[in-house]
């Protein structure tokens, strides 16, 4: 439950660090989920399918970057339009390629494998939590640690932070701000492609229309709640993933489905009420100042 939210939130945090508020996370995850199934269907290899999904969403994010950065379009409006584009395009392509409506499932299709960690899997309680997940689950937490080190311990990471904090000063020092912004948005697309692949090939082995179920927007909140810090994003993603899992468990107690599906979003609203993302507020002030 955590992995799709975490991967997308890490991508959102990268974008926020360079001064770009990426609202298109939902559409990117949905595109990744669909292209992962398409890649698995045509290539017959789950790893090629994951790479295909990551590549497609990276290309999708390049278009987002080009319109927002090069053509100077409003990033919020562009991001929202990309979400609608992804929803409509995946629905249309699902019917065009597979001639089905609503969902596509192939019983011969193989999903992502699960890795059982020797010795750890035999530990009571803890073994079931840590062991037995797809490789993308472990990759997500590894990427969070790598990103934490990259942002705060490397020279290029400090340049990335400077590009978002004060682009004019960064340019005066010779830092190529536009190139760094493009790189951050493309990396966000790559991470969202992996998030979508985990959703359609890791948790289930199928695609259904709108299967992201708002996870991209929850990832956006996780980014803000974590203050764009990779470790903070991990903590907030764990919270939202836990509430998502709880909502599924509650369905076994004969509670109304609408109530259980509402639970993660209620927690999201509560989190937004009590916590404010300072970096987003600063970014909004910059936009208002330019206006």
N, C-alpha and C positions, 0 to 999 in steps of 0.2 A: 504493500500500500504506500510506503514512504518513497520508494525509488522514483517513480515518475514525477512526483512533486519535487523531490530533492534535485533531480537533474535539471528540471526546468527552472527551479528557483536559483540554482547556481548560475545558469545562463542569464537569468534576469538580474542577478547581482553584478555580473560582469558588465552588462549594459549600463546599469545604474552607476557603476564606478566611472564610466567614461561620459556620464551626463546624458544618457539615452534611456528614457523610460519605455521599456518594451512591453506594450500591452498585447502583443500578438502571440504570447506564449501558448494560449489555448489553441489557436489555429496551427501553430507549429507542432504541438504534440499530436493533434489530430492528423495532420499530414504525415507525421512520422509513423503513427500507428497504421495508417492505410498503406503507405508505401512499403512498410515492412512486410505486410501480408502479400502485397503485389510482388515484391522481390522474392519472397519465399515460394510463391506460386510458380513464377517463371524460371527462377534459378534452381529451385529444389535444394537449396542450401541455406540453413538458418543464419550462418555468419555472413554470407553474401547479402542476405536480406537485411541484416542489421546495417551493414555498410551502405547498401542502397538507400535505406531510409535516412541514414545520417547525411548522405550526399544530397539527396533530394531536398531535405529541409535546410541544409546549408545554402543551396541554390535559392530556395524560397526566402531565406533570411538576407541573401545578397540583394534581392529585389527590394526588400524592405529597407535595407541600408541605402540603396541607390536613390530611392524615392525620397527618403527622409533627409539624408545628408547632402546628396548631390543636387537634387531638385528642390530642396528646402521646404518640403511639405510638412505639415503639422504631424508630428510623430504619433500623437494620440489618435487622431483621425485615421491615419494610415494603418496603425495597429489594429484598430477596431474593424476597418474594412478588410484587412487580411484575415481576421477571424471569420467574417462572413464568407469571404472567398474560399477559405479552407473547408468550411461546412458545406457550401454548395458544390465545390469542385469534387470533394470526396464522394458525395452522394451521387453526382452525375457519373463519375468515373466508375463507381461501384456497379452501376447498372450497365454502363457501356462495356466494361471488361468482362464481368461475370454474369450479366443478365439476371441479377437478383435485386430485390428491394429489401431494405432494412438491415440485413446482415449477410456476411459470407463466411461459411465454415466448410472446411474440407477435412474429412476424417483421416486422410492420408498425410496431411500436413504435420510436420514435426516442429514443435516449439523449442524455446531455449532450454538447454539441459540444466539440471540442478547439481550443485556441487556439495557433496557431503564431506565435511572436514574431519579427517581421522582423529579419533580420541575426543575431540570436542563434541561430536554428535552424540556421544554416550553420556555426556554430563546431564543430569536431570534438570529440567526447565531451561537452563541456559543453552544446552545443546540444540534444542528445538528452535530457539530464537536466532542463534548465530549460524547454525549449519542448515544446509538443504535449500539454498536459494540459487537463483540464476546468477551467472557471472556479472550481469549488469548491476545487480544489487551491490555486490562487493566493489565494483568499479565506481559506483556513485559515491560511496564513502571515501574511497581512495582519492578520487578527483577533488573532493572537498578538502582533504588534507593537503594535496598538492597545490590547490588554488590558494589556500591559506599561506603556505610557504612562499608561493610565487608573488603574491600581492605585497607581502610585508617583509620579505627577506631578499628580494632580488632587485637588481637595477631596473630591469625592464618593467617589473611590477610597480615600482615607484613612479616610473614614467607614465604608466597607465593611470595610476591614481592622480598624478599631476594633470593629466589630460582632462580628467573629469572635474577636478577641484578648481582649476584656473587655466582654461585653454589658452588664453592670451599670453599669460606668463610662460606657459609650457612652449608655445610656439616661438617666443622670444629666445628661448634656450636651445632652439633647434629641434625640438621634439615634433615629430610628424603626427599631429593630433588626429587629423582625418584618417590616416592609415590605421592608427590604433583603434579609433572608433569602428572602422570597418571590421577590423580583426575581432573586436569584442562581440559585435553583432553576429558575425559568421560563427564564432565559437558558441554563441548562444543557440544558434540554429543547429549546430552539431549536437549539443547537449539535449535539445528538445527532440531531435531525431532519435537519439538513444532512449529518451523517456517514452516516446511513442512506441518504439520497438519493444520495450519492456512491457508496455501496457497490452499490446496485441499478440506478442509472442512469448512473454514471460509469465504474466498472470493468467491469460487465456490464450488459445490459439485460434483466433477469429477476429473479424472486424465487424463492428456494428455502427450505424450512423450515430454520430454524436457521442461515441463511447468515452470520450474524455470526461464528460460529466462535470465540467467546471474545474477540473484539476489545474488547468492553466491559470485561472483566476486565483485559485487557492495558492498556487506557486508564487503568484505575484504578491499576494499578502504575506507569504512566508519570507519573500525577499525583503519586504519592508519591515516586517517584524524582526527579522534577523539583522537589521541595520546594514544590509549589504555585506556583512562579514560572513565568510564561508562557514565558520563554526556556529555562528548565530543562526544561519540559514539551516544548518543541519538540525539544530535544536527545534526550531519552529516547524520544520518539515516533519520531524518525529511526532510533534504534537498533532499536526493535522492528519498525518498518516494513522496515528493511533485512534483518533476520533473517527476516521473513515472505517477502520477495522471494527471499532465498537458498533458503528451503525449497522454493519453487516451481521455482527453477532446478535444484535437486538432483534433482528428479523426472526430469529429462532424462538423468540419468546412471544410470538403471535401479536407483536405490536404492529400498528398500522405502517405500511411501507412508506407512506408519505412522511411520517414522523421520523423514521430512521434515516431516510435519505436527506432530510432537512438538517440533521444533527451537525455534520461537518461545517455547513454553511453558517449555522448559528454560532459555532465556536469561532469561525472566521470573523463574523461581525463583532463578536465580543472582543476578539484580539485587536481589531481595528479601533474599537472604542477606547481601549485602555492604553494602547501604544501608538506613538506617532513616529513616522520615519523621518528623521531630521534631514537626511540627504534628499528625500523627495520634496520636502518643504523648501529646501534651498534651491532645488531645481525649478520648482514652481515660481519662486521669487525671481529667478533669473529670467524665466519666460515673461513674467509680468513686467519686469524691468525693461526688457527689450520692447514690449508692447507699448 
